[in-house]
Amino acid sequence: MKQINMLFFLGLVGMALVAFDTVHGGDMLSTGAPPAHTGAPGEQTCARSGCHTGAAVNSGAGMLTLDFNQSADEYVPGEAYEIKVSLDEINVMRFGFELTAISDITGDEAGSLVITDSARMQVIQGPAPNDGRTYITYRFAGTEPVALGKGEWIFNWIAPQTDIGPVSFYLAAVSANDDATDDGDLTYTTSTTILPSTVLGVESERFVNAISLYPNPTIDVINIDTYANPGQRVSVSIHTLSGKKVGDFDFDGCCSNLNVDGYESGVYFVKMAIDDRMFSQRLLILKE
């Protein structure tokens, strides 16, 4: 009888360990996704051997949603915003996710990810070469669906204290078939990019109003006026909306001009650095 009870007990322990291990591909020590698996530039996803395999990324019938501040697309430096991640897939009862926020210009961490439910989520640091990034991912309790066929996580993001230009959120999520193996699971990815808001605090607005680009829109030349004093260095760089730098130059003093005749029509970000202050303004180039 004692032997039967012991076998029964060990069976229960075994089932508990299997359940604990289901979402992340057989790693008994894992309670979240490994860092740097969001599909961001320079990263892979969990759709790999030893993690989750079964089908190509985004080939399943699930719907992955990344909602920044109720579908907003701008941020104000220093402000906090709610992010909601959800993955819907019929009859699935186990989910996982990982997200990172990075600067489109530098590729490093942008702002701070803040958990709102420490029982379901955690923040982890990236390994080299992505040690300049942090990630928010699930804990085991966070793999449970909030409703049949729906995984959901809500957390906050605090914007950088200064305008750093475009920021992108990269997200990967998994719907697991709960069979305690890495086979048959489905991986999804998505991303969204937000831009610095034109609505600024009083102090920032005072300086931004002292900087102007004109004409805007332009065809070939823009004039740059700043509050810089004679001999004070102004560094200027021009970026596409995807964050790619396409030009830069420096000048001393308050004013200069720049020939943009070689640029294609479109919307650009002009970033300016004066001492320890950084600014960015949109520039529209229209070719005739």
N, C-alpha and C positions, 0 to 999 in steps of 0.2 A: 504493500500500500504506500509506504514511504517513497519507494522508487517511482511509483506512478505519479505521486504528487510532485516529486522533483522533476520528472519529465514534463509534467503539465506546466510547472513554473518556468522551466527553461523554454518551453514552447512560447509562452506569453512574452518572455523577454526577447526571444528571437523575432516575434512578430512586431514588437515595439521598435526594435532596431531596424527592421525592414522599412517600417513606416517612416522612421526618422530619416532614413537614407534615400527615400524614393526620389525626391526632387533633384538631387544633384549627383546622378550618375555614379553611385557606388562609393563615394568618398565618405567614409564613416565619420570623419572629423568635420565635415562641412555643414554649416547651418546657413549658408548663403552662397551666392555665385562667387567664383574666384574673381579678383579684381582685373580690370582691363579686358572685359568680355562684353562690351556694349556695341561693338561694331563701329566705334568712333575711328577717326584716322589713326592708323598704326595699331589697331586692335582687332582681335578676332571676336567671334561670338561663341556661345556654348554649343553650337551645332558642330561638334567635333567628337572624335573617338575619346572615350573615357569621360565624357560629359553628357551630351544629349545627341543622339543620332536617330535617324528615321526618315528624314525628308529634307529637301533643300530649304533654306531660310525663306520665310514668307510664302511657303507653298501650301500651307494648311488653310482651313476654312475659318480660323479664328480672326477676331478683330482686335488689334492693339491700338489703344488710344493714349496719347500724351497731351494732357490739357494743362496749359500754362495759364494760370490766373483767369480762368473762364474764357479761354480762347484769345487772350490779349497777345500782342506781339511787340510790346515795348517794355523797358524797365527804367526806373529812376534809381540812380546810384544810392546804395545804402538801404533801400526799401526791401521789405519782406513780401514774398508772394507764395501763394498756394499752388502746388503741383499735384495733379491727380493722374495716376497711371492705372489703366484697366485693360484686362485681356478677357475677352468673351469667346468661349468656345463650348459648344453644346455638350453637355454631360461630363465635362472634365471636372475633376475634384481635387486637382493639385496644380498650383501655379508658382512661378518664381519670376524675378525681374532684377535688372541692374541698370542704373542710370548714372551718367556723369554730365557735368556742365563745364564746357571749355571755351576759352577765347578763340574766336576764329582767326585772330591775328597771330597769337603766340602759340596756340595749342595747349596751353597750360590751364590749370584749374581756374574757373571763373566764379567768384562768389563763394557762398557756403551752403552746403546741403544740410538741412536740419530735420531730424526725425521727430515725429509727433507721437509715435507709439513704439517705445523701445522693445516691447514684447514681440513685435512683428517685423521690425526693420532695424538696420544697423548701418553705420557709415564706416568704410574701410579705406585704407590708403593704397594707392597703386604701386606696383613694383617697377623697378627700372625696366625699360626707359620711360615708363609712364608714372614715375614717382612724383611728378608735378601735378598729378590729378588725384581727386578723391571720388569715391563711388558710394552710392546708396543702394542697398540690396536687402533681400528678405532675411528674416530668421525663420526657423522651422515653423513657428506658429503662424507666420505670415504666408505660408503656402496654402493654408485653408481658404476655400472660396468664401466670399461674402454672401454669395447666393449660388444656386446650382449653375455651374458653367460660367462663373464670373470671379476672376481674381482682381483685387483692387487694393491700391495703396495710396495714401494721401500724406504728403509731407510738405515742408517749406523750403524755399530757396531765398537766401539773402543776397541781393545784388552787390557787386563790388562797390567799394566806397567812392570810386571815381568812374567816369565814363571810359570804358575800355573798348568801345566799338561793339560789333556784333558778337553775340554769345549763342552757342549752339548746345542743345541738350540731345544726347545720344542715348537711346533706350533699346535694350534687348530683353525679351521676356520668353518664358517657356510654359507651354501647357503639357503636363506630364501625364502619362497613362497609368501611373501608380502601380507599375508591375515590378518595382525594385531593381530594374535594369536601366541602362542608358539607351535602350532600343525603343523605337516607336514614339518618341517624344517629338514635339513640334516647337521650333524656334521662330520668333518674330522679331523684327527690328523696325524702328522708326526714328525720326529726328525732327527737331524744329529749331528755328533760329529766331531770336528776338533782337531788337535794335534798341539803342539808347533812346529814351524819350526826349521829346522837345520840351516837355514840362519839367522844369528844374526848380530847385530850391532858390530862395531869395539871393543867397550869397553866390551860388553858381550862376544864376541868371545875370547878376551884375557884371560878371566877367564875360559871359557868353555874348551879352549885348554889346560888349566892346570889341567883338570880333565879327567881321563880315566878309562874305564871299559874294562878289558881284561881277558881271551879271550872272544870275542864277535863275533859270537855265542859261547855259552858254553854248556857243558854237565852237569857239577856238581859244579864247583867253579868259582867265578869271583874275580878278584883282583881289588881293588879300590885305585887309586892314586889321590891325590888332592894337592892343593897349601897350605893346612892348615899347620900352624906352630905347633911345639911340644906343647902339652897341649891345643890346640884349638879344641873345640868340633865339630864333624861332625855328623849330624843326617841323617840317610838313611831310606827310606821307598820304598817298591816295590808294584806296582799297576798293575792290569790288564788293558787292553785297555778300559774296561768299567768303570774304575776308582776305582774298589774295591781294598782296601789295603789288601795285602796278607802276608806282613811281614815288620818288621822294626827293626833297631838296631842303636846304637850310638858307636862312637869310638873317641879317642883323637889322634891328630897328622895327619900326611899326608896320612897314608896308612893302609889298612886293607884288609881282604878277607872275602868272604861270601859263605857258602855252599848252593847251590840252588838245590841240588840233589832231594829234595822232591817236586819240582815244576813240573807241567806238561809242555810239549812242547808248545811253543807259544811266542808271543811278549809281553813284559812287559815294564813298565816305572819305571826306578830307579830315585827317587827324592832325592836330597841331599841338605841340608841346612847348610851353613857355615856363622855364624854371621847373617847378614841381607840379604844375597844373597841365592837365591834358584835356583837350576838347575835340569833339568831332561834329561835323556838320554834313548834311546831305548836299550833294552836288548833282544836278541833272545836266547831262550833255546831250544836246540835240543836233544832229547833223542835218544839213539842208538836203 
